[in-house]
């Protein structure tokens, strides 16, 4: 086999015979607490005889403040500079026309960039270096380091206009390939390793070593395929608390407030009684969701529906090229409507083609909302939609009475759309990678929905400040950062008071501002937040002169901040010129080489593992041989439990001992996908909490089948029910079981309160009413203290592993 | 097709002697297309590459006319992707094809539909939504009464 044939076989060449110029991507991240500083290096090589222009579209986290761009052409270093987007292109284009080398980095979306490396000479190598800083998502005591690696094909809706005469599809979508010759190398240094309680990646097999007070995380294999987001979950021994930091510059200072409103225990209701709430679930059933994504999304929905309060108005929508709904209009939640919803869920699949998201959302937003009602929309999607602006505009316009909560599913969801929708509508968001357990994350999101946001967050500043974001969206138990630019000098050690309203009433937090120096780039983070706020605050509606003037003003403001702080924006680009001596200049027409992106793993149900590129559907099933805990014929126990996943894969134990594990194998199981609701069963001793939560009935009472009670060591409950005396007629078994479940949750699952608390609110209400009515006793004692004692003495439910 | 290309090449040579030449900047100014867009059209084969050596070459009136034609199509509401298909497949390009009148249909109730032109919907979505809402209320009210 000659070289070329070999290379073609290994995927080094594209189908048309031209080699792919991108050779590899290397990423190094430094994580300290809630912040990360990241350097991305992309190496290009021209193996052809003619000069080439390489164009590479790649994703970054949507919160990234992209603050550095340079190129190394062979060994020559070229520092990029920020220019207005149009001008940057002209500078780049002029340089190429004159035979010089040039590099251009454009932001197409906050999480999608186009890199053009022009006039790479034959045999020459160009390394592009990109720096960014970002704040990590915090949830409870943990942070999440997130790095997207590929761009999933995004659906361009029929209504979306071309951009300057260029089809949007060509702007956001790179060519895709099932395999590519380049891969990703990665290291992440997590500083302050002593404070880490656990660290692990649900997306990749990683190894972790400890040295010099750092945890150094890298891939277990040398390179990883760029077909899925990289996620690193880090938990710290000490949870985060609200803090304030200040960076002093000459004549100005920048403040960062990390607000961490502590979770509140269950009590009152977020927005009045359940009857004044409408919940609309919207499920993306487009082709890109086929495969594991739709199965996971349905699972998440099932849990949410079971947890609804009786009387809540609710509905389910699903969409693709067209859309449909469960009920013509939202209905009150009861046993019957719950059953209808679960039955409906069983029948649906990702078979609706395109991703026409706008129409169903317009209908939902346009539907009548009774006067005192507040609407929550829970959207579950991979967000592969190119018209983010229209949807965000719709959500923003209705934010006063409707919150949109978005759940991003899959190996490469569109983070900008997911988080952006939540941000502009005062909703919550969650990103769920394929190997992560869905239920705990969805239940925590649901708690946020039920709790509602912390409203009217205000900071009492001294003097004139430019705060970003101006309107703060914060949730209990979740970190939110607020930045401010103080025109006048010192704010160091000053105390700042933050106030806000939660459902339990007015709350306040007071922090003193600790000075920081170079270690935290607060000015950059402020600038990024400020730019985002202007970008998202811009109205879509075109037309009037006044609006045009306002838009132009916003544009100029973005350009000014972007230039001053050296970060890229929608209106500015980085450009670098490699000036060449006359003899070196090449004005020959160069060949355009678009770098194909690797198809996202699981995209549209297609495996990109390269194992089978045929029609077989692949699904990752972590523990196929796990013991069956539940019998399928028992309807109440038709659980959608996940297997214990790879949360800890390649992680470290608390003792700090490093170990590697491999990810679970792929199983080709077409039949698995065909089942309406793939029901993965829990292995024995596994998540009993979720098993129990799934036994909740529409009223709030629990019916737990004997087999589960037995497995859980609670078999005696059945006999116990015989001994109970009650005042009025009632279901003794349900009363006892519900009481037992609620006690067990508190006694055994305190650490996971965030997952179950909102789910059992209606159970508490039901139980309270039943207890008052029936006044149950056992052995002449009131039932509750008796059962509490019994459970405390007896093993009862086994502790979660 | 081959023949046409040959003729065009000859034609280009002849014209090069007497015709006006444009730089990409001039072309951008005359057509209103950003330079980025013109480069994109060259890449996609929607217009011929510039004459002369490489990227720094110049453009003729034929380029200008072609770009103006594309612009005219776009102003009629035809998407660039459709224009690419049309021009590359050699569809008659003299007369801009009138754009399809895009109408969105909303189902108010079984058997009742509301048609809204795309233009109207984009320019005034809140009014349209309000009309749909009221229409639905009326339709549903009837159902409820029964």
Interface residues (C-beta under 8 A of the other chain):
Chain A: X86 X89 X90 X93 X96 X97 X98 X99 X158 X159 X161 X162 X164 X165 X166 X167 X169 X170 X328 X329 X359 X362 X363 X365 X366 X367 X368 X394 X397 X543 X587 X588 X589 X590 X592
Chain B: X24 X33 X34 X35 X36 X37 X39 X40 X41 X43 X49 X53 X54 X55 X56 X70 X71 X74 X79 X80 X81 X102 X104 X106 X118 X122 X123 X125 X126 X129 X130 X132 X133 X136 X137 X140
